[in-house]
Amino acid sequence: MATPARHPFAPTVDPSRVDRCVEQLAHEGCRAVHGIIERLERGEAYGCTATLSAAERRAVISELKSVMALYRSCRTG
């Protein structure tokens, strides 16, 4: 059996918590996620991030940015 890939922020991050939070935030919609990223970068908690560690919040920001890089047009469209 293959060893699962390590999360880029391991070992201080629980990947399942990060993944669940990213998924929840993504359901807010493309435009909302850009605002959520800005809030998180200012150090504000938002929704599911309130219960995450600082390292997990950084992981959420990183993953949201990666996903949103594919949807740049939603900011202006």
N, CA, C and O atoms as a DFTB+ gen file, in Angstrom:
308 C
 N C O
     1  1       0.847      -1.168       0.000
     2  2       0.000       0.000       0.000
     3  2       0.895       1.235       0.000
     4  3       1.866       1.294       0.754
     5  1       0.579       2.218      -0.836
     6  2       1.385       3.426      -0.949
     7  2       1.199       4.317       0.272
     8  3       0.120       4.373       0.862
     9  1       2.256       5.003       0.632
    10  2       2.191       5.961       1.730
    11  2       1.523       7.224       1.218
    12  3       1.882       7.721       0.151
    13  1       0.554       7.755       1.964
    14  2      -0.109       8.981       1.501
    15  2       0.889      10.135       1.425
    16  3       1.833      10.210       2.211
    17  1       0.667      11.017       0.481
    18  2       1.537      12.184       0.332
    19  2       1.408      13.067       1.564
    20  3       0.322      13.263       2.109
    21  1       2.548      13.590       1.981
    22  2       2.536      14.479       3.141
    23  2       2.026      15.846       2.717
    24  3       2.336      16.333       1.630
    25  1       1.251      16.445       3.580
    26  2       0.769      17.798       3.355
    27  2       1.981      18.732       3.381
    28  3       2.899      18.505       4.169
    29  1       2.013      19.772       2.548
    30  2       3.196      20.632       2.495
    31  2       3.524      21.327       3.816
    32  3       4.649      21.796       3.991
    33  1       2.586      21.404       4.738
    34  2       2.822      22.071       6.008
    35  2       2.982      21.091       7.168
    36  3       2.993      21.510       8.325
    37  1       3.108      19.798       6.883
    38  2       3.257      18.784       7.920
    39  2       4.535      19.054       8.694
    40  3       5.452      19.647       8.127
    41  1       4.652      18.664       9.926
    42  2       3.731      17.879      10.737
    43  2       2.817      18.700      11.626
    44  3       2.035      18.119      12.380
    45  1       2.877      20.021      11.575
    46  2       2.084      20.843      12.483
    47  2       0.652      21.069      12.021
    48  3      -0.110      21.789      12.667
    49  1       0.296      20.463      10.923
    50  2      -1.014      20.690      10.315
    51  2      -1.752      19.364      10.177
    52  3      -1.172      18.348       9.793
    53  1      -3.026      19.396      10.495
    54  2      -3.886      18.231      10.261
    55  2      -4.508      18.430       8.874
    56  3      -5.429      19.232       8.723
    57  1      -4.015      17.711       7.864
    58  2      -4.495      17.921       6.496
    59  2      -6.005      17.764       6.342
    60  3      -6.616      18.459       5.531
    61  1      -6.610      16.871       7.101
    62  2      -8.056      16.680       6.955
    63  2      -8.816      17.909       7.439
    64  3      -9.840      18.270       6.859
    65  1      -8.325      18.555       8.496
    66  2      -8.976      19.789       8.980
    67  2      -8.828      20.905       7.951
    68  3      -9.775      21.643       7.680
    69  1      -7.638      21.018       7.387
    70  2      -7.387      22.043       6.376
    71  2      -8.260      21.796       5.152
    72  3      -8.906      22.718       4.653
    73  1      -8.285      20.566       4.671
    74  2      -9.075      20.235       3.481
    75  2     -10.558      20.503       3.690
    76  3     -11.225      21.051       2.813
    77  1     -11.077      20.114       4.859
    78  2     -12.498      20.364       5.154
    79  2     -12.801      21.856       5.162
    80  3     -13.822      22.293       4.630
    81  1     -11.918      22.629       5.762
    82  2     -12.135      24.069       5.838
    83  2     -12.064      24.709       4.459
    84  3     -12.904      25.541       4.116
    85  1     -11.076      24.330       3.671
    86  2     -10.963      24.868       2.309
    87  2     -12.230      24.553       1.522
    88  3     -12.752      25.411       0.810
    89  1     -12.717      23.339       1.650
    90  2     -13.938      22.950       0.936
    91  2     -15.132      23.790       1.394
    92  3     -15.922      24.253       0.571
    93  1     -15.258      23.983       2.699
    94  2     -16.362      24.794       3.226
    95  2     -16.284      26.224       2.712
    96  3     -17.290      26.794       2.291
    97  1     -15.093      26.801       2.748
    98  2     -14.936      28.182       2.299
    99  2     -15.174      28.318       0.804
   100  3     -15.727      29.321       0.355
   101  1     -14.768      27.332       0.038
   102  2     -14.962      27.373      -1.409
   103  2     -16.445      27.418      -1.771
   104  3     -16.820      27.983      -2.799
   105  1     -17.275      26.831      -0.936
   106  2     -18.720      26.849      -1.191
   107  2     -19.317      28.241      -1.031
   108  3     -20.467      28.465      -1.409
   109  1     -18.557      29.173      -0.480
   110  2     -19.037      30.553      -0.332
   111  2     -19.074      31.271      -1.679
   112  3     -19.755      32.284      -1.833
   113  1     -18.345      30.741      -2.642
   114  2     -18.328      31.342      -3.975
   115  2     -17.033      32.070      -4.261
   116  3     -16.329      32.518      -3.356
   117  1     -16.745      32.174      -5.522
   118  2     -15.491      32.723      -6.011
   119  2     -15.205      34.122      -5.468
   120  3     -14.134      34.356      -4.908
   121  1     -16.126      35.033      -5.623
   122  2     -15.889      36.410      -5.181
   123  2     -15.727      36.492      -3.679
   124  3     -14.875      37.230      -3.184
   125  1     -16.534      35.744      -2.950
   126  2     -16.442      35.761      -1.490
   127  2     -15.091      35.239      -1.018
   128  3     -14.535      35.749      -0.046
   129  1     -14.565      34.235      -1.692
   130  2     -13.302      33.636      -1.267
   131  2     -12.162      34.644      -1.356
   132  3     -11.270      34.630      -0.508
   133  1     -12.168      35.505      -2.345
   134  2     -11.121      36.530      -2.425
   135  2     -11.151      37.411      -1.174
   136  3     -10.101      37.740      -0.624
   137  1     -12.332      37.789      -0.731
   138  2     -12.459      38.582       0.485
   139  2     -12.051      37.806       1.727
   140  3     -11.451      38.361       2.647
   141  1     -12.377      36.534       1.749
   142  2     -11.997      35.675       2.879
   143  2     -10.480      35.585       2.971
   144  3      -9.920      35.663       4.065
   145  1      -9.814      35.422       1.840
   146  2      -8.354      35.363       1.830
   147  2      -7.778      36.655       2.421
   148  3      -6.857      36.612       3.237
   149  1      -8.320      37.791       2.010
   150  2      -7.839      39.070       2.526
   151  2      -8.017      39.153       4.042
   152  3      -7.122      39.617       4.749
   153  1      -9.160      38.707       4.535
   154  2      -9.406      38.717       5.986
   155  2      -8.410      37.825       6.710
   156  3      -7.837      38.217       7.727
   157  1      -8.207      36.628       6.183
   158  2      -7.285      35.691       6.815
   159  2      -5.859      36.241       6.814
   160  3      -5.119      36.053       7.780
   161  1      -5.475      36.914       5.740
   162  2      -4.131      37.490       5.671
   163  2      -3.943      38.619       6.680
   164  3      -2.820      38.895       7.103
   165  1      -5.034      39.269       7.065
   166  2      -4.967      40.308       8.108
   167  2      -4.975      39.706       9.507
   168  3      -4.891      40.427      10.501
   169  1      -5.079      38.379       9.578
   170  2      -5.068      37.715      10.872
   171  2      -6.439      37.507      11.482
   172  3      -6.550      37.062      12.625
   173  1      -7.480      37.823      10.736
   174  2      -8.840      37.631      11.218
   175  2      -9.272      36.183      10.989
   176  3      -8.954      35.587       9.960
   177  1      -9.985      35.636      11.939
   178  2     -10.570      34.303      11.748
   179  2     -11.858      34.465      10.952
   180  3     -12.530      35.493      11.031
   181  1     -12.185      33.444      10.194
   182  2     -13.437      33.457       9.435
   183  2     -13.988      32.043       9.410
   184  3     -13.302      31.108       8.995
   185  1     -15.214      31.890       9.849
   186  2     -15.891      30.594       9.788
   187  2     -15.064      29.477      10.387
   188  3     -14.650      29.542      11.545
   189  1     -14.831      28.469       9.599
   190  2     -14.135      27.262      10.063
   191  2     -12.693      27.519      10.468
   192  3     -12.095      26.677      11.138
   193  1     -12.110      28.655      10.083
   194  2     -10.726      28.917      10.450
   195  2     -10.576      29.276      11.921
   196  3      -9.466      29.250      12.453
   197  1     -11.669      29.609      12.578
   198  2     -11.608      30.031      13.984
   199  2     -11.050      28.938      14.889
   200  3     -10.461      29.241      15.927
   201  1     -11.223      27.693      14.520
   202  2     -10.763      26.588      15.367
   203  2      -9.430      25.995      14.901
   204  3      -8.956      25.013      15.471
   205  1      -8.832      26.584      13.876
   206  2      -7.576      26.063      13.346
   207  2      -6.377      26.725      14.027
   208  3      -6.465      27.844      14.534
   209  1      -5.273      26.012      14.023
   210  2      -4.019      26.586      14.522
   211  2      -3.517      27.613      13.506
   212  3      -4.010      27.681      12.381
   213  1      -2.535      28.407      13.917
   214  2      -1.949      29.397      13.004
   215  2      -1.366      28.715      11.770
   216  3      -1.516      29.219      10.657
   217  1      -0.711      27.587      11.955
   218  2      -0.132      26.861      10.819
   219  2      -1.231      26.347       9.888
   220  3      -1.080      26.381       8.667
   221  1      -2.323      25.878      10.461
   222  2      -3.436      25.401       9.632
   223  2      -4.084      26.552       8.876
   224  3      -4.493      26.389       7.727
   225  1      -4.181      27.714       9.512
   226  2      -4.737      28.886       8.807
   227  2      -3.842      29.267       7.637
   228  3      -4.335      29.581       6.554
   229  1      -2.526      29.242       7.849
   230  2      -1.607      29.543       6.735
   231  2      -1.784      28.537       5.606
   232  3      -1.728      28.897       4.430
   233  1      -1.997      27.287       5.964
   234  2      -2.211      26.253       4.945
   235  2      -3.505      26.511       4.183
   236  3      -3.557      26.332       2.967
   237  1      -4.548      26.929       4.893
   238  2      -5.827      27.253       4.245
   239  2      -5.625      28.407       3.263
   240  3      -6.090      28.345       2.125
   241  1      -4.933      29.455       3.699
   242  2      -4.676      30.595       2.812
   243  2      -3.934      30.134       1.558
   244  3      -4.307      30.493       0.441
   245  1      -2.904      29.352       1.747
   246  2      -2.115      28.868       0.619
   247  2      -2.957      28.060      -0.354
   248  3      -2.876      28.254      -1.567
   249  1      -3.756      27.163       0.175
   250  2      -4.579      26.319      -0.696
   251  2      -5.666      27.134      -1.392
   252  3      -5.944      26.913      -2.571
   253  1      -6.282      28.075      -0.674
   254  2      -7.297      28.917      -1.307
   255  2      -6.688      29.743      -2.431
   256  3      -7.295      29.889      -3.493
   257  1      -5.492      30.286      -2.207
   258  2      -4.829      31.059      -3.254
   259  2      -4.537      30.195      -4.475
   260  3      -4.695      30.645      -5.609
   261  1      -4.119      28.975      -4.248
   262  2      -3.833      28.065      -5.364
   263  2      -5.088      27.788      -6.172
   264  3      -5.060      27.795      -7.402
   265  1      -6.172      27.546      -5.482
   266  2      -7.436      27.273      -6.166
   267  2      -7.925      28.520      -6.890
   268  3      -8.361      28.444      -8.039
   269  1      -7.855      29.657      -6.225
   270  2      -8.399      30.879      -6.816
   271  2      -7.557      31.400      -7.979
   272  3      -8.051      32.175      -8.798
   273  1      -6.302      30.989      -8.059
   274  2      -5.474      31.389      -9.199
   275  2      -6.095      30.919     -10.513
   276  3      -5.845      31.496     -11.571
   277  1      -6.894      29.884     -10.432
   278  2      -7.565      29.367     -11.626
   279  2      -8.795      30.188     -11.988
   280  3      -9.318      30.062     -13.095
   281  1      -9.262      31.021     -11.071
   282  2     -10.511      31.754     -11.258
   283  2     -10.324      33.264     -11.151
   284  3     -11.158      33.948     -10.560
   285  1      -9.256      33.782     -11.707
   286  2      -8.972      35.221     -11.624
   287  2     -10.117      36.060     -12.170
   288  3     -10.392      37.135     -11.638
   289  1     -10.780      35.607     -13.198
   290  2     -11.807      36.394     -13.853
   291  2     -13.017      36.662     -12.963
   292  3     -13.774      37.593     -13.238
   293  1     -13.219      35.893     -11.926
   294  2     -14.401      36.109     -11.107
   295  2     -14.313      37.398     -10.304
   296  3     -15.347      37.900      -9.862
   297  1     -13.143      37.947     -10.099
   298  2     -13.003      39.208      -9.370
   299  2     -13.623      40.358     -10.150
   300  3     -14.210      41.267      -9.562
   301  1     -13.497      40.322     -11.442
   302  2     -13.969      41.456     -12.249
   303  2     -15.227      41.128     -13.035
   304  3     -15.924      42.025     -13.511
   305  1     -15.515      39.838     -13.169
   306  2     -16.630      39.439     -14.023
   307  2     -17.918      39.271     -13.343
   308  3     -18.915      38.936     -13.983
